[in-house]
Amino acid sequence: MGNVKELSVDDKGRLQLSKDIRKKLGIKGRGKVKVIVEDQEVIITAPMPREEFIEYMNGFIKGGKPPVDPLSLKKIWGQPKR
């Protein structure tokens, strides 16, 4: 488990990530993160960059029509509309 930090939650339920955490996740300005909730744990990760996702998915579809609408994949991975 890496570096553990304790963060405060404000009265609206928001966390403020410190500059060093945002830098480590590659968040600039008002960026997005992925939040995974497992039992009593919350895991915050950087979303997969679009180019990395495309490379990862390369070869999954061998031909014909994709089984999943590409726009729904975009929503799953939290990529901004371009």
PDB file of N, CA, C and O in Angstrom, chain B, residues numbered from 101:
ATOM      1  N   MET B 101       0.872  -1.185   0.000  1.00  0.00           N
ATOM      2  CA  MET B 101       0.000   0.000   0.000  1.00  0.00           C
ATOM      3  C   MET B 101       0.896   1.217   0.000  1.00  0.00           C
ATOM      4  O   MET B 101       1.788   1.236   0.848  1.00  0.00           O
ATOM      5  N   GLY B 102       0.792   2.155  -0.767  1.00  0.00           N
ATOM      6  CA  GLY B 102       1.707   3.283  -0.869  1.00  0.00           C
ATOM      7  C   GLY B 102       1.626   4.249   0.289  1.00  0.00           C
ATOM      8  O   GLY B 102       1.415   3.853   1.435  1.00  0.00           O
ATOM      9  N   ASN B 103       1.792   5.487  -0.016  1.00  0.00           N
ATOM     10  CA  ASN B 103       1.787   6.573   0.950  1.00  0.00           C
ATOM     11  C   ASN B 103       0.350   6.822   1.418  1.00  0.00           C
ATOM     12  O   ASN B 103      -0.527   7.069   0.590  1.00  0.00           O
ATOM     13  N   VAL B 104       0.097   6.761   2.721  1.00  0.00           N
ATOM     14  CA  VAL B 104      -1.247   6.965   3.263  1.00  0.00           C
ATOM     15  C   VAL B 104      -1.380   8.397   3.750  1.00  0.00           C
ATOM     16  O   VAL B 104      -0.531   8.890   4.492  1.00  0.00           O
ATOM     17  N   LYS B 105      -2.455   9.067   3.327  1.00  0.00           N
ATOM     18  CA  LYS B 105      -2.724  10.442   3.765  1.00  0.00           C
ATOM     19  C   LYS B 105      -4.142  10.512   4.301  1.00  0.00           C
ATOM     20  O   LYS B 105      -5.031   9.798   3.839  1.00  0.00           O
ATOM     21  N   GLU B 106      -4.337  11.360   5.259  1.00  0.00           N
ATOM     22  CA  GLU B 106      -5.667  11.596   5.796  1.00  0.00           C
ATOM     23  C   GLU B 106      -6.164  12.921   5.246  1.00  0.00           C
ATOM     24  O   GLU B 106      -5.483  13.940   5.361  1.00  0.00           O
ATOM     25  N   LEU B 107      -7.368  12.910   4.640  1.00  0.00           N
ATOM     26  CA  LEU B 107      -7.951  14.113   4.061  1.00  0.00           C
ATOM     27  C   LEU B 107      -9.222  14.478   4.804  1.00  0.00           C
ATOM     28  O   LEU B 107      -9.905  13.612   5.350  1.00  0.00           O
ATOM     29  N   SER B 108      -9.531  15.754   4.820  1.00  0.00           N
ATOM     30  CA  SER B 108     -10.769  16.221   5.441  1.00  0.00           C
ATOM     31  C   SER B 108     -11.895  16.206   4.427  1.00  0.00           C
ATOM     32  O   SER B 108     -11.678  16.403   3.232  1.00  0.00           O
ATOM     33  N   VAL B 109     -13.087  15.972   4.913  1.00  0.00           N
ATOM     34  CA  VAL B 109     -14.294  16.030   4.097  1.00  0.00           C
ATOM     35  C   VAL B 109     -15.071  17.259   4.558  1.00  0.00           C
ATOM     36  O   VAL B 109     -15.328  17.417   5.752  1.00  0.00           O
ATOM     37  N   ASP B 110     -15.452  18.140   3.608  1.00  0.00           N
ATOM     38  CA  ASP B 110     -16.195  19.338   4.019  1.00  0.00           C
ATOM     39  C   ASP B 110     -17.669  19.013   4.228  1.00  0.00           C
ATOM     40  O   ASP B 110     -18.090  17.871   4.041  1.00  0.00           O
ATOM     41  N   ASP B 111     -18.459  20.025   4.619  1.00  0.00           N
ATOM     42  CA  ASP B 111     -19.868  19.788   4.941  1.00  0.00           C
ATOM     43  C   ASP B 111     -20.713  19.388   3.741  1.00  0.00           C
ATOM     44  O   ASP B 111     -21.857  18.964   3.910  1.00  0.00           O
ATOM     45  N   LYS B 112     -20.172  19.513   2.530  1.00  0.00           N
ATOM     46  CA  LYS B 112     -20.872  19.068   1.319  1.00  0.00           C
ATOM     47  C   LYS B 112     -20.357  17.707   0.847  1.00  0.00           C
ATOM     48  O   LYS B 112     -20.759  17.230  -0.215  1.00  0.00           O
ATOM     49  N   GLY B 113     -19.472  17.077   1.626  1.00  0.00           N
ATOM     50  CA  GLY B 113     -18.971  15.750   1.302  1.00  0.00           C
ATOM     51  C   GLY B 113     -17.809  15.732   0.326  1.00  0.00           C
ATOM     52  O   GLY B 113     -17.495  14.685  -0.241  1.00  0.00           O
ATOM     53  N   ARG B 114     -17.167  16.871   0.121  1.00  0.00           N
ATOM     54  CA  ARG B 114     -16.077  16.963  -0.850  1.00  0.00           C
ATOM     55  C   ARG B 114     -14.717  16.762  -0.184  1.00  0.00           C
ATOM     56  O   ARG B 114     -14.485  17.167   0.954  1.00  0.00           O
ATOM     57  N   LEU B 115     -13.827  16.118  -0.943  1.00  0.00           N
ATOM     58  CA  LEU B 115     -12.431  15.976  -0.537  1.00  0.00           C
ATOM     59  C   LEU B 115     -11.603  16.955  -1.351  1.00  0.00           C
ATOM     60  O   LEU B 115     -11.922  17.226  -2.509  1.00  0.00           O
ATOM     61  N   GLN B 116     -10.565  17.476  -0.768  1.00  0.00           N
ATOM     62  CA  GLN B 116      -9.640  18.296  -1.541  1.00  0.00           C
ATOM     63  C   GLN B 116      -8.319  17.537  -1.603  1.00  0.00           C
ATOM     64  O   GLN B 116      -7.678  17.288  -0.582  1.00  0.00           O
ATOM     65  N   LEU B 117      -7.926  17.175  -2.830  1.00  0.00           N
ATOM     66  CA  LEU B 117      -6.666  16.468  -3.017  1.00  0.00           C
ATOM     67  C   LEU B 117      -5.531  17.479  -3.036  1.00  0.00           C
ATOM     68  O   LEU B 117      -5.619  18.510  -3.703  1.00  0.00           O
ATOM     69  N   SER B 118      -4.479  17.183  -2.312  1.00  0.00           N
ATOM     70  CA  SER B 118      -3.333  18.091  -2.260  1.00  0.00           C
ATOM     71  C   SER B 118      -2.623  18.128  -3.621  1.00  0.00           C
ATOM     72  O   SER B 118      -2.823  17.257  -4.469  1.00  0.00           O
ATOM     73  N   LYS B 119      -1.807  19.139  -3.800  1.00  0.00           N
ATOM     74  CA  LYS B 119      -1.094  19.345  -5.062  1.00  0.00           C
ATOM     75  C   LYS B 119      -0.248  18.134  -5.434  1.00  0.00           C
ATOM     76  O   LYS B 119      -0.206  17.734  -6.597  1.00  0.00           O
ATOM     77  N   ASP B 120       0.429  17.548  -4.445  1.00  0.00           N
ATOM     78  CA  ASP B 120       1.290  16.403  -4.748  1.00  0.00           C
ATOM     79  C   ASP B 120       0.483  15.185  -5.204  1.00  0.00           C
ATOM     80  O   ASP B 120       0.938  14.429  -6.062  1.00  0.00           O
ATOM     81  N   ILE B 121      -0.708  14.991  -4.637  1.00  0.00           N
ATOM     82  CA  ILE B 121      -1.566  13.882  -5.069  1.00  0.00           C
ATOM     83  C   ILE B 121      -2.076  14.143  -6.486  1.00  0.00           C
ATOM     84  O   ILE B 121      -2.045  13.249  -7.330  1.00  0.00           O
ATOM     85  N   ARG B 122      -2.548  15.375  -6.751  1.00  0.00           N
ATOM     86  CA  ARG B 122      -3.040  15.702  -8.096  1.00  0.00           C
ATOM     87  C   ARG B 122      -1.941  15.531  -9.132  1.00  0.00           C
ATOM     88  O   ARG B 122      -2.183  15.031 -10.231  1.00  0.00           O
ATOM     89  N   LYS B 123      -0.735  15.948  -8.777  1.00  0.00           N
ATOM     90  CA  LYS B 123       0.396  15.815  -9.699  1.00  0.00           C
ATOM     91  C   LYS B 123       0.670  14.341  -9.991  1.00  0.00           C
ATOM     92  O   LYS B 123       0.901  13.963 -11.139  1.00  0.00           O
ATOM     93  N   LYS B 124       0.644  13.518  -8.953  1.00  0.00           N
ATOM     94  CA  LYS B 124       0.901  12.081  -9.113  1.00  0.00           C
ATOM     95  C   LYS B 124      -0.155  11.420 -10.002  1.00  0.00           C
ATOM     96  O   LYS B 124       0.158  10.502 -10.761  1.00  0.00           O
ATOM     97  N   LEU B 125      -1.413  11.888  -9.908  1.00  0.00           N
ATOM     98  CA  LEU B 125      -2.498  11.337 -10.723  1.00  0.00           C
ATOM     99  C   LEU B 125      -2.604  12.005 -12.095  1.00  0.00           C
ATOM    100  O   LEU B 125      -3.385  11.566 -12.939  1.00  0.00           O
ATOM    101  N   GLY B 126      -1.826  13.056 -12.317  1.00  0.00           N
ATOM    102  CA  GLY B 126      -1.872  13.747 -13.601  1.00  0.00           C
ATOM    103  C   GLY B 126      -3.103  14.613 -13.777  1.00  0.00           C
ATOM    104  O   GLY B 126      -3.563  14.827 -14.899  1.00  0.00           O
ATOM    105  N   ILE B 127      -3.642  15.114 -12.668  1.00  0.00           N
ATOM    106  CA  ILE B 127      -4.847  15.951 -12.718  1.00  0.00           C
ATOM    107  C   ILE B 127      -4.421  17.403 -12.812  1.00  0.00           C
ATOM    108  O   ILE B 127      -3.669  17.901 -11.974  1.00  0.00           O
ATOM    109  N   LYS B 128      -4.913  18.077 -13.847  1.00  0.00           N
ATOM    110  CA  LYS B 128      -4.613  19.502 -14.029  1.00  0.00           C
ATOM    111  C   LYS B 128      -5.929  20.269 -13.994  1.00  0.00           C
ATOM    112  O   LYS B 128      -6.895  19.893 -14.658  1.00  0.00           O
ATOM    113  N   GLY B 129      -5.959  21.326 -13.228  1.00  0.00           N
ATOM    114  CA  GLY B 129      -7.176  22.143 -13.154  1.00  0.00           C
ATOM    115  C   GLY B 129      -8.326  21.337 -12.578  1.00  0.00           C
ATOM    116  O   GLY B 129      -8.192  20.699 -11.533  1.00  0.00           O
ATOM    117  N   ARG B 130      -9.455  21.373 -13.269  1.00  0.00           N
ATOM    118  CA  ARG B 130     -10.645  20.668 -12.821  1.00  0.00           C
ATOM    119  C   ARG B 130     -10.731  19.301 -13.491  1.00  0.00           C
ATOM    120  O   ARG B 130     -11.689  19.024 -14.213  1.00  0.00           O
ATOM    121  N   GLY B 131      -9.758  18.461 -13.263  1.00  0.00           N
ATOM    122  CA  GLY B 131      -9.709  17.136 -13.877  1.00  0.00           C
ATOM    123  C   GLY B 131     -10.689  16.167 -13.250  1.00  0.00           C
ATOM    124  O   GLY B 131     -11.436  16.515 -12.335  1.00  0.00           O
ATOM    125  N   LYS B 132     -10.674  14.958 -13.753  1.00  0.00           N
ATOM    126  CA  LYS B 132     -11.551  13.906 -13.259  1.00  0.00           C
ATOM    127  C   LYS B 132     -10.719  12.760 -12.701  1.00  0.00           C
ATOM    128  O   LYS B 132      -9.563  12.571 -13.080  1.00  0.00           O
ATOM    129  N   VAL B 133     -11.320  12.005 -11.802  1.00  0.00           N
ATOM    130  CA  VAL B 133     -10.707  10.805 -11.253  1.00  0.00           C
ATOM    131  C   VAL B 133     -11.738   9.681 -11.305  1.00  0.00           C
ATOM    132  O   VAL B 133     -12.937   9.931 -11.429  1.00  0.00           O
ATOM    133  N   LYS B 134     -11.263   8.453 -11.210  1.00  0.00           N
ATOM    134  CA  LYS B 134     -12.153   7.300 -11.076  1.00  0.00           C
ATOM    135  C   LYS B 134     -12.225   6.975  -9.590  1.00  0.00           C
ATOM    136  O   LYS B 134     -11.205   6.963  -8.900  1.00  0.00           O
ATOM    137  N   VAL B 135     -13.427   6.714  -9.103  1.00  0.00           N
ATOM    138  CA  VAL B 135     -13.626   6.350  -7.705  1.00  0.00           C
ATOM    139  C   VAL B 135     -14.228   4.950  -7.661  1.00  0.00           C
ATOM    140  O   VAL B 135     -15.269   4.685  -8.262  1.00  0.00           O
ATOM    141  N   ILE B 136     -13.557   4.070  -6.944  1.00  0.00           N
ATOM    142  CA  ILE B 136     -14.018   2.694  -6.794  1.00  0.00           C
ATOM    143  C   ILE B 136     -14.343   2.498  -5.319  1.00  0.00           C
ATOM    144  O   ILE B 136     -13.515   2.788  -4.456  1.00  0.00           O
ATOM    145  N   VAL B 137     -15.554   2.002  -5.025  1.00  0.00           N
ATOM    146  CA  VAL B 137     -15.959   1.759  -3.646  1.00  0.00           C
ATOM    147  C   VAL B 137     -16.042   0.245  -3.447  1.00  0.00           C
ATOM    148  O   VAL B 137     -16.805  -0.442  -4.126  1.00  0.00           O
ATOM    149  N   GLU B 138     -15.253  -0.255  -2.516  1.00  0.00           N
ATOM    150  CA  GLU B 138     -15.237  -1.683  -2.184  1.00  0.00           C
ATOM    151  C   GLU B 138     -15.379  -1.821  -0.680  1.00  0.00           C
ATOM    152  O   GLU B 138     -14.506  -1.396   0.077  1.00  0.00           O
ATOM    153  N   ASP B 139     -16.476  -2.414  -0.253  1.00  0.00           N
ATOM    154  CA  ASP B 139     -16.746  -2.587   1.175  1.00  0.00           C
ATOM    155  C   ASP B 139     -16.579  -1.250   1.901  1.00  0.00           C
ATOM    156  O   ASP B 139     -17.336  -0.316   1.638  1.00  0.00           O
ATOM    157  N   GLN B 140     -15.623  -1.143   2.793  1.00  0.00           N
ATOM    158  CA  GLN B 140     -15.387   0.077   3.558  1.00  0.00           C
ATOM    159  C   GLN B 140     -14.209   0.875   3.011  1.00  0.00           C
ATOM    160  O   GLN B 140     -13.595   1.653   3.741  1.00  0.00           O
ATOM    161  N   GLU B 141     -13.891   0.691   1.737  1.00  0.00           N
ATOM    162  CA  GLU B 141     -12.735   1.317   1.132  1.00  0.00           C
ATOM    163  C   GLU B 141     -13.131   2.145  -0.076  1.00  0.00           C
ATOM    164  O   GLU B 141     -14.002   1.746  -0.849  1.00  0.00           O
ATOM    165  N   VAL B 142     -12.500   3.291  -0.241  1.00  0.00           N
ATOM    166  CA  VAL B 142     -12.682   4.119  -1.429  1.00  0.00           C
ATOM    167  C   VAL B 142     -11.316   4.233  -2.092  1.00  0.00           C
ATOM    168  O   VAL B 142     -10.339   4.630  -1.456  1.00  0.00           O
ATOM    169  N   ILE B 143     -11.253   3.882  -3.373  1.00  0.00           N
ATOM    170  CA  ILE B 143     -10.000   3.937  -4.112  1.00  0.00           C
ATOM    171  C   ILE B 143     -10.140   5.007  -5.185  1.00  0.00           C
ATOM    172  O   ILE B 143     -11.059   4.958  -6.002  1.00  0.00           O
ATOM    173  N   ILE B 144      -9.227   5.975  -5.183  1.00  0.00           N
ATOM    174  CA  ILE B 144      -9.237   7.061  -6.164  1.00  0.00           C
ATOM    175  C   ILE B 144      -8.070   6.844  -7.112  1.00  0.00           C
ATOM    176  O   ILE B 144      -6.919   6.760  -6.683  1.00  0.00           O
ATOM    177  N   THR B 145      -8.370   6.754  -8.402  1.00  0.00           N
ATOM    178  CA  THR B 145      -7.325   6.562  -9.400  1.00  0.00           C
ATOM    179  C   THR B 145      -7.501   7.548 -10.543  1.00  0.00           C
ATOM    180  O   THR B 145      -8.580   8.104 -10.750  1.00  0.00           O
ATOM    181  N   ALA B 146      -6.428   7.749 -11.272  1.00  0.00           N
ATOM    182  CA  ALA B 146      -6.506   8.591 -12.467  1.00  0.00           C
ATOM    183  C   ALA B 146      -7.223   7.803 -13.560  1.00  0.00           C
ATOM    184  O   ALA B 146      -7.025   6.593 -13.674  1.00  0.00           O
ATOM    185  N   PRO B 147      -8.058   8.472 -14.370  1.00  0.00           N
ATOM    186  CA  PRO B 147      -8.686   7.760 -15.481  1.00  0.00           C
ATOM    187  C   PRO B 147      -7.625   7.384 -16.515  1.00  0.00           C
ATOM    188  O   PRO B 147      -6.594   8.045 -16.633  1.00  0.00           O
ATOM    189  N   MET B 148      -7.893   6.316 -17.257  1.00  0.00           N
ATOM    190  CA  MET B 148      -6.963   5.888 -18.291  1.00  0.00           C
ATOM    191  C   MET B 148      -7.004   6.902 -19.436  1.00  0.00           C
ATOM    192  O   MET B 148      -8.084   7.217 -19.937  1.00  0.00           O
ATOM    193  N   PRO B 149      -5.852   7.415 -19.855  1.00  0.00           N
ATOM    194  CA  PRO B 149      -5.839   8.351 -20.979  1.00  0.00           C
ATOM    195  C   PRO B 149      -6.412   7.709 -22.246  1.00  0.00           C
ATOM    196  O   PRO B 149      -6.270   6.505 -22.462  1.00  0.00           O
ATOM    197  N   ARG B 150      -7.048   8.511 -23.062  1.00  0.00           N
ATOM    198  CA  ARG B 150      -7.708   8.035 -24.281  1.00  0.00           C
ATOM    199  C   ARG B 150      -6.777   7.188 -25.140  1.00  0.00           C
ATOM    200  O   ARG B 150      -7.164   6.111 -25.594  1.00  0.00           O
ATOM    201  N   GLU B 151      -5.559   7.661 -25.366  1.00  0.00           N
ATOM    202  CA  GLU B 151      -4.618   6.948 -26.230  1.00  0.00           C
ATOM    203  C   GLU B 151      -4.264   5.585 -25.637  1.00  0.00           C
ATOM    204  O   GLU B 151      -4.154   4.597 -26.363  1.00  0.00           O
ATOM    205  N   GLU B 152      -4.087   5.537 -24.321  1.00  0.00           N
ATOM    206  CA  GLU B 152      -3.766   4.276 -23.652  1.00  0.00           C
ATOM    207  C   GLU B 152      -4.931   3.299 -23.751  1.00  0.00           C
ATOM    208  O   GLU B 152      -4.726   2.101 -23.946  1.00  0.00           O
ATOM    209  N   PHE B 153      -6.162   3.812 -23.617  1.00  0.00           N
ATOM    210  CA  PHE B 153      -7.349   2.973 -23.724  1.00  0.00           C
ATOM    211  C   PHE B 153      -7.465   2.383 -25.124  1.00  0.00           C
ATOM    212  O   PHE B 153      -7.754   1.197 -25.281  1.00  0.00           O
ATOM    213  N   ILE B 154      -7.238   3.210 -26.140  1.00  0.00           N
ATOM    214  CA  ILE B 154      -7.315   2.735 -27.530  1.00  0.00           C
ATOM    215  C   ILE B 154      -6.271   1.646 -27.764  1.00  0.00           C
ATOM    216  O   ILE B 154      -6.567   0.624 -28.383  1.00  0.00           O
ATOM    217  N   GLU B 155      -5.057   1.861 -27.270  1.00  0.00           N
ATOM    218  CA  GLU B 155      -3.999   0.865 -27.421  1.00  0.00           C
ATOM    219  C   GLU B 155      -4.370  -0.425 -26.690  1.00  0.00           C
ATOM    220  O   GLU B 155      -4.156  -1.521 -27.208  1.00  0.00           O
ATOM    221  N   TYR B 156      -4.929  -0.289 -25.484  1.00  0.00           N
ATOM    222  CA  TYR B 156      -5.335  -1.450 -24.693  1.00  0.00           C
ATOM    223  C   TYR B 156      -6.410  -2.261 -25.420  1.00  0.00           C
ATOM    224  O   TYR B 156      -6.377  -3.491 -25.407  1.00  0.00           O
ATOM    225  N   MET B 157      -7.358  -1.571 -26.050  1.00  0.00           N
ATOM    226  CA  MET B 157      -8.476  -2.241 -26.719  1.00  0.00           C
ATOM    227  C   MET B 157      -8.112  -2.738 -28.119  1.00  0.00           C
ATOM    228  O   MET B 157      -8.877  -3.498 -28.714  1.00  0.00           O
ATOM    229  N   ASN B 158      -6.982  -2.333 -28.647  1.00  0.00           N
ATOM    230  CA  ASN B 158      -6.567  -2.733 -29.987  1.00  0.00           C
ATOM    231  C   ASN B 158      -6.535  -4.257 -30.092  1.00  0.00           C
ATOM    232  O   ASN B 158      -5.879  -4.926 -29.294  1.00  0.00           O
ATOM    233  N   GLY B 159      -7.240  -4.794 -31.071  1.00  0.00           N
ATOM    234  CA  GLY B 159      -7.257  -6.234 -31.291  1.00  0.00           C
ATOM    235  C   GLY B 159      -8.415  -6.970 -30.643  1.00  0.00           C
ATOM    236  O   GLY B 159      -8.607  -8.156 -30.913  1.00  0.00           O
ATOM    237  N   PHE B 160      -9.205  -6.299 -29.786  1.00  0.00           N
ATOM    238  CA  PHE B 160     -10.337  -6.970 -29.149  1.00  0.00           C
ATOM    239  C   PHE B 160     -11.440  -7.283 -30.151  1.00  0.00           C
ATOM    240  O   PHE B 160     -12.115  -8.307 -30.041  1.00  0.00           O
ATOM    241  N   ILE B 161     -11.619  -6.400 -31.126  1.00  0.00           N
ATOM    242  CA  ILE B 161     -12.668  -6.592 -32.126  1.00  0.00           C
ATOM    243  C   ILE B 161     -12.001  -7.043 -33.422  1.00  0.00           C
ATOM    244  O   ILE B 161     -11.191  -6.317 -33.999  1.00  0.00           O
ATOM    245  N   LYS B 162     -12.348  -8.239 -33.869  1.00  0.00           N
ATOM    246  CA  LYS B 162     -11.687  -8.817 -35.038  1.00  0.00           C
ATOM    247  C   LYS B 162     -12.364  -8.468 -36.358  1.00  0.00           C
ATOM    248  O   LYS B 162     -11.769  -8.687 -37.414  1.00  0.00           O
ATOM    249  N   GLY B 163     -13.540  -7.952 -36.342  1.00  0.00           N
ATOM    250  CA  GLY B 163     -14.245  -7.599 -37.572  1.00  0.00           C
ATOM    251  C   GLY B 163     -15.734  -7.521 -37.314  1.00  0.00           C
ATOM    252  O   GLY B 163     -16.229  -7.984 -36.286  1.00  0.00           O
ATOM    253  N   GLY B 164     -16.427  -6.940 -38.243  1.00  0.00           N
ATOM    254  CA  GLY B 164     -17.871  -6.810 -38.086  1.00  0.00           C
ATOM    255  C   GLY B 164     -18.227  -5.660 -37.170  1.00  0.00           C
ATOM    256  O   GLY B 164     -17.419  -4.762 -36.932  1.00  0.00           O
ATOM    257  N   LYS B 165     -19.433  -5.698 -36.666  1.00  0.00           N
ATOM    258  CA  LYS B 165     -19.938  -4.630 -35.802  1.00  0.00           C
ATOM    259  C   LYS B 165     -19.487  -4.851 -34.356  1.00  0.00           C
ATOM    260  O   LYS B 165     -19.569  -5.970 -33.851  1.00  0.00           O
ATOM    261  N   PRO B 166     -19.008  -3.786 -33.680  1.00  0.00           N
ATOM    262  CA  PRO B 166     -18.595  -3.929 -32.274  1.00  0.00           C
ATOM    263  C   PRO B 166     -19.778  -4.347 -31.405  1.00  0.00           C
ATOM    264  O   PRO B 166     -20.897  -3.889 -31.636  1.00  0.00           O
ATOM    265  N   PRO B 167     -19.556  -5.206 -30.411  1.00  0.00           N
ATOM    266  CA  PRO B 167     -20.653  -5.647 -29.541  1.00  0.00           C
ATOM    267  C   PRO B 167     -21.145  -4.564 -28.583  1.00  0.00           C
ATOM    268  O   PRO B 167     -22.222  -4.692 -28.000  1.00  0.00           O
ATOM    269  N   VAL B 168     -20.358  -3.497 -28.420  1.00  0.00           N
ATOM    270  CA  VAL B 168     -20.713  -2.408 -27.507  1.00  0.00           C
ATOM    271  C   VAL B 168     -20.586  -1.093 -28.258  1.00  0.00           C
ATOM    272  O   VAL B 168     -19.649  -0.892 -29.031  1.00  0.00           O
ATOM    273  N   ASP B 169     -21.535  -0.204 -28.022  1.00  0.00           N
ATOM    274  CA  ASP B 169     -21.486   1.115 -28.633  1.00  0.00           C
ATOM    275  C   ASP B 169     -20.251   1.867 -28.121  1.00  0.00           C
ATOM    276  O   ASP B 169     -20.074   1.984 -26.909  1.00  0.00           O
ATOM    277  N   PRO B 170     -19.392   2.381 -29.015  1.00  0.00           N
ATOM    278  CA  PRO B 170     -18.187   3.087 -28.579  1.00  0.00           C
ATOM    279  C   PRO B 170     -18.460   4.270 -27.647  1.00  0.00           C
ATOM    280  O   PRO B 170     -17.644   4.567 -26.774  1.00  0.00           O
ATOM    281  N   LEU B 171     -19.590   4.943 -27.822  1.00  0.00           N
ATOM    282  CA  LEU B 171     -19.904   6.074 -26.941  1.00  0.00           C
ATOM    283  C   LEU B 171     -20.159   5.617 -25.508  1.00  0.00           C
ATOM    284  O   LEU B 171     -19.846   6.343 -24.564  1.00  0.00           O
ATOM    285  N   SER B 172     -20.722   4.422 -25.335  1.00  0.00           N
ATOM    286  CA  SER B 172     -20.931   3.927 -23.972  1.00  0.00           C
ATOM    287  C   SER B 172     -19.585   3.579 -23.324  1.00  0.00           C
ATOM    288  O   SER B 172     -19.429   3.726 -22.112  1.00  0.00           O
ATOM    289  N   LEU B 173     -18.613   3.118 -24.122  1.00  0.00           N
ATOM    290  CA  LEU B 173     -17.274   2.879 -23.587  1.00  0.00           C
ATOM    291  C   LEU B 173     -16.642   4.184 -23.124  1.00  0.00           C
ATOM    292  O   LEU B 173     -15.966   4.230 -22.097  1.00  0.00           O
ATOM    293  N   LYS B 174     -16.870   5.243 -23.891  1.00  0.00           N
ATOM    294  CA  LYS B 174     -16.324   6.554 -23.525  1.00  0.00           C
ATOM    295  C   LYS B 174     -16.865   6.983 -22.159  1.00  0.00           C
ATOM    296  O   LYS B 174     -16.122   7.513 -21.332  1.00  0.00           O
ATOM    297  N   LYS B 175     -18.152   6.755 -21.926  1.00  0.00           N
ATOM    298  CA  LYS B 175     -18.751   7.111 -20.634  1.00  0.00           C
ATOM    299  C   LYS B 175     -18.163   6.268 -19.504  1.00  0.00           C
ATOM    300  O   LYS B 175     -17.898   6.773 -18.413  1.00  0.00           O
ATOM    301  N   ILE B 176     -17.962   4.978 -19.777  1.00  0.00           N
ATOM    302  CA  ILE B 176     -17.394   4.088 -18.758  1.00  0.00           C
ATOM    303  C   ILE B 176     -16.034   4.574 -18.321  1.00  0.00           C
ATOM    304  O   ILE B 176     -15.740   4.598 -17.126  1.00  0.00           O
ATOM    305  N   TRP B 177     -15.189   4.966 -19.274  1.00  0.00           N
ATOM    306  CA  TRP B 177     -13.821   5.356 -18.975  1.00  0.00           C
ATOM    307  C   TRP B 177     -13.705   6.835 -18.634  1.00  0.00           C
ATOM    308  O   TRP B 177     -12.607   7.294 -18.321  1.00  0.00           O
ATOM    309  N   GLY B 178     -14.797   7.602 -18.680  1.00  0.00           N
ATOM    310  CA  GLY B 178     -14.773   8.995 -18.244  1.00  0.00           C
ATOM    311  C   GLY B 178     -13.956   9.917 -19.127  1.00  0.00           C
ATOM    312  O   GLY B 178     -13.412  10.918 -18.662  1.00  0.00           O
ATOM    313  N   GLN B 179     -13.874   9.577 -20.395  1.00  0.00           N
ATOM    314  CA  GLN B 179     -13.104  10.425 -21.303  1.00  0.00           C
ATOM    315  C   GLN B 179     -13.932  11.647 -21.715  1.00  0.00           C
ATOM    316  O   GLN B 179     -15.127  11.522 -21.981  1.00  0.00           O
ATOM    317  N   PRO B 180     -13.309  12.819 -21.767  1.00  0.00           N
ATOM    318  CA  PRO B 180     -14.044  13.994 -22.222  1.00  0.00           C
ATOM    319  C   PRO B 180     -14.378  13.885 -23.702  1.00  0.00           C
ATOM    320  O   PRO B 180     -13.630  13.294 -24.481  1.00  0.00           O
ATOM    321  N   LYS B 181     -15.507  14.460 -24.072  1.00  0.00           N
ATOM    322  CA  LYS B 181     -15.929  14.457 -25.475  1.00  0.00           C
ATOM    323  C   LYS B 181     -14.974  15.326 -26.278  1.00  0.00           C
ATOM    324  O   LYS B 181     -14.683  16.454 -25.880  1.00  0.00           O
ATOM    325  N   ARG B 182     -14.486  14.821 -27.396  1.00  0.00           N
ATOM    326  CA  ARG B 182     -13.559  15.585 -28.235  1.00  0.00           C
ATOM    327  C   ARG B 182     -14.164  15.947 -29.544  1.00  0.00           C
ATOM    328  O   ARG B 182     -13.515  16.592 -30.367  1.00  0.00           O
TER     329      ARG B 182
END
